[in-house]
Amino acid sequence: MNGPEIHVEFSPELGLFVPHGRRGRATKVVTDGASTLGHVVESLGVPLTEVGALVVDGRDVPVSHVPTAGESVAVRPVDRPQRVPGAPLRFLLDVHLGTLARRLRLLGVDTAYEASDIGDPALAARSAAEQRVMLSRDRGLLRRRELWAGAFIYSTRPEDQLRDVLDRFAPELRPWTRCTACNGLLRDATKEEVADQLEGGTQRSYDVFAQCRECGRAYWKGAHHEQLEAIVERALAQGSSRG
């Protein structure tokens, strides 16, 4: 770039994306005089999915704003909770976020998940077609223009990932209503209806079952129920403290 010089300062919350020399202070950026501010911000490493307000000389501007010489730009993070207009809140997760997908489904959140690597173009197209928020740690994927909406997953730990998604989007929680395997809705089922999926010990020990309306998988309060219950209780407590 060889054009107008502007000053850009990123909020500390965006420090992960910003080179060390640009963190915590306004730094000079030379633009080409034609690119939008959104393009400039992304060229500096920050996906627009993570950007809230763009403030130029004290006034909010859209990402389509073309910077002019001498402007001072403050790049702020998205507001929390973040509202996604125009559709019920639904998510799409890429191949690397399987545990997060299962935990969101456990909480009753509509969560699609690609168990194989179908490629960024296909993921972005599905996000747009189904109006789902794309959750990913792939910055390149989150820069694709055809995405319906997106969000970067900051942590590699499922516990932190879930906490961050719940804090950022505040989805409605309806625990124990979705299949953790396929995202289908559950219904009450009799022991006879799911008998072909039960081993002898389960047949004798349990009487309350649910079954997925889509894939037919059976559910009951088995050996891991206490661990799952703890995940649900923490999520509900997080929502209560936010309200």
C-alpha positions in Angstrom: 0.0 0.0 0.0 1.2 3.5 -0.8 -1.5 6.1 0.1 -3.2 7.9 3.0 -1.7 7.3 6.4 -4.1 6.6 9.3 -3.7 5.6 13.0 -5.3 2.3 14.2 -5.8 1.2 17.8 -7.2 -2.3 18.6 -9.0 -3.0 21.9 -7.1 -5.4 24.2 -9.7 -8.1 23.6 -8.5 -8.3 20.0 -4.8 -8.7 21.0 -4.7 -12.4 19.9 -5.0 -11.4 16.3 -2.7 -8.3 16.3 1.1 -8.4 15.9 2.8 -7.6 19.1 4.0 -4.3 17.9 0.5 -3.0 17.4 -0.9 -4.1 20.7 -2.0 -1.6 23.3 -1.4 1.6 21.3 -2.3 3.4 18.1 0.0 2.6 15.3 0.5 4.1 11.8 -1.0 2.2 8.8 -0.5 3.2 5.2 -3.6 2.5 3.1 -4.1 2.4 -0.7 -6.7 5.1 -0.7 -9.4 2.8 -2.1 -9.8 -0.2 0.2 -12.6 -0.1 2.8 -11.8 0.1 6.5 -13.1 -3.5 6.9 -10.5 -4.7 4.4 -7.8 -2.7 6.2 -8.7 -4.2 9.5 -8.7 -7.8 8.1 -5.4 -7.2 6.4 -4.0 -6.4 9.8 -5.1 -9.9 11.1 -8.5 -9.4 12.7 -11.5 -11.2 11.2 -14.5 -9.0 10.9 -16.5 -11.5 12.9 -14.6 -10.3 16.0 -15.1 -6.6 15.3 -17.9 -4.6 16.9 -17.8 -0.8 16.5 -15.3 0.9 14.2 -14.9 4.4 15.6 -13.2 7.0 13.4 -12.4 10.3 15.1 -15.1 9.7 17.6 -17.9 8.6 15.3 -19.1 5.1 14.4 -18.6 4.2 10.8 -19.5 1.1 8.7 -16.9 -1.4 7.5 -17.5 0.1 4.0 -15.9 3.4 5.1 -12.9 4.3 3.1 -10.2 5.9 5.3 -8.7 9.2 4.5 -5.4 10.6 5.6 -5.0 11.5 9.2 -8.0 9.6 10.6 -7.7 7.9 13.9 -9.5 4.5 14.1 -10.5 2.6 17.2 -11.4 -1.1 16.6 -13.6 -2.5 19.3 -14.7 -6.1 20.0 -18.3 -7.3 19.5 -20.8 -6.5 22.2 -21.8 -9.3 24.5 -24.3 -10.8 24.4 -24.1 -10.6 20.6 -27.4 -10.5 18.7 -27.7 -12.2 15.3 -30.6 -10.7 13.5 -32.9 -12.3 11.0 -33.0 -15.9 12.1 -33.3 -18.2 15.1 -29.9 -18.6 16.7 -28.3 -21.7 15.3 -24.7 -22.8 15.0 -22.4 -24.7 12.6 -19.2 -26.1 13.8 -16.2 -27.3 11.8 -14.5 -30.7 12.1 -12.2 -29.6 15.0 -15.0 -28.7 17.4 -16.8 -32.1 18.0 -16.7 -31.9 21.8 -18.1 -28.4 21.8 -20.9 -29.5 19.4 -21.9 -32.4 21.6 -22.0 -30.1 24.7 -24.1 -27.4 22.9 -26.6 -30.2 21.8 -26.7 -31.5 25.4 -27.9 -28.1 26.3 -30.6 -28.1 23.6 -28.9 -25.6 21.3 -29.4 -26.2 17.6 -25.9 -27.2 16.5 -24.9 -28.6 13.2 -21.4 -30.2 13.0 -19.3 -31.4 10.1 -17.5 -34.6 11.2 -15.3 -34.5 8.1 -13.2 -31.8 6.5 -15.5 -30.6 3.7 -13.5 -27.5 3.0 -14.0 -23.8 3.7 -16.2 -23.0 0.7 -18.7 -25.8 1.5 -18.8 -24.7 5.2 -19.4 -21.1 4.3 -22.1 -22.1 1.8 -23.9 -24.2 4.5 -23.7 -21.4 7.0 -25.4 -19.1 4.5 -28.0 -21.6 3.2 -29.1 -22.6 6.8 -28.5 -19.2 8.4 -26.2 -20.6 11.0 -23.4 -18.9 12.9 -20.1 -20.5 11.9 -17.9 -21.3 14.9 -14.3 -22.1 14.1 -10.7 -21.5 15.0 -9.9 -21.1 11.3 -9.4 -17.4 10.7 -9.4 -17.9 6.9 -12.8 -19.5 7.1 -14.2 -16.7 9.2 -13.0 -14.2 6.5 -15.2 -15.7 3.8 -17.7 -13.2 2.6 -20.5 -15.7 2.1 -20.8 -16.6 5.7 -24.2 -15.9 7.4 -22.3 -15.0 10.6 -19.3 -16.3 12.4 -17.3 -16.3 15.6 -13.8 -17.3 16.5 -13.3 -19.9 19.2 -10.5 -18.6 21.3 -9.7 -21.6 23.5 -8.6 -25.2 22.8 -10.3 -26.4 25.9 -13.9 -27.6 25.6 -14.9 -26.2 29.0 -13.6 -22.7 28.1 -15.1 -22.9 24.6 -18.6 -23.6 25.9 -18.4 -20.9 28.5 -17.3 -18.4 25.9 -20.0 -19.3 23.4 -22.7 -19.1 26.1 -21.3 -15.7 27.2 -21.1 -14.3 23.7 -24.4 -15.4 22.3 -26.6 -16.2 25.4 -28.6 -18.9 23.5 -31.8 -20.3 25.0 -30.9 -23.5 26.8 -33.2 -26.5 26.8 -31.1 -29.3 28.3 -31.8 -33.0 27.4 -33.9 -32.2 24.4 -31.5 -32.9 21.5 -29.5 -35.9 20.3 -25.8 -35.3 21.0 -25.0 -37.5 18.0 -27.1 -35.9 15.2 -28.8 -32.8 16.7 -32.3 -34.3 16.3 -35.0 -33.7 18.8 -35.6 -36.3 21.5 -38.9 -37.9 22.6 -39.9 -40.1 25.5 -39.6 -43.8 24.7 -40.6 -47.0 26.3 -38.1 -49.7 27.2 -39.7 -51.9 24.5 -39.1 -49.3 21.8 -35.4 -49.2 22.4 -34.8 -52.8 23.6 -32.6 -53.6 20.6 -30.1 -51.0 21.8 -29.9 -52.2 25.4 -27.6 -54.7 27.0 -28.8 -57.0 29.8 -27.6 -54.8 32.7 -29.2 -51.7 31.2 -32.5 -53.7 30.6 -32.6 -54.6 34.3 -31.4 -51.3 35.8 -33.2 -48.5 33.9 -36.8 -47.8 33.1 -36.8 -44.2 31.7 -35.6 -43.7 28.2 -35.6 -41.1 25.4 -35.1 -41.7 21.7 -33.9 -39.4 18.9 -36.7 -38.7 16.3 -34.1 -38.5 13.5 -31.5 -41.2 14.0 -33.3 -43.4 16.6 -30.5 -43.4 19.2 -31.6 -44.3 22.7 -30.8 -42.3 25.8 -31.0 -43.1 29.5 -29.3 -42.0 32.7 -26.3 -44.2 32.5 -22.8 -44.3 34.0 -21.8 -40.8 32.7 -24.9 -39.0 33.7 -23.4 -37.2 36.7 -20.7 -35.7 34.4 -23.3 -34.5 31.9 -25.5 -33.2 34.7 -22.5 -31.1 36.0 -22.0 -29.6 32.5 -25.7 -28.7 32.4 -25.8 -27.2 35.9 -22.7 -25.0 35.2 -24.3 -23.7 32.0 -27.6 -22.9 33.7 -25.8 -21.2 36.5 -23.8 -19.1 34.0 -27.0 -18.0 32.4 -28.6 -17.2 35.7 -25.7 -15.1 36.8 -25.8 -13.2 33.5 -29.5 -12.4 33.9 
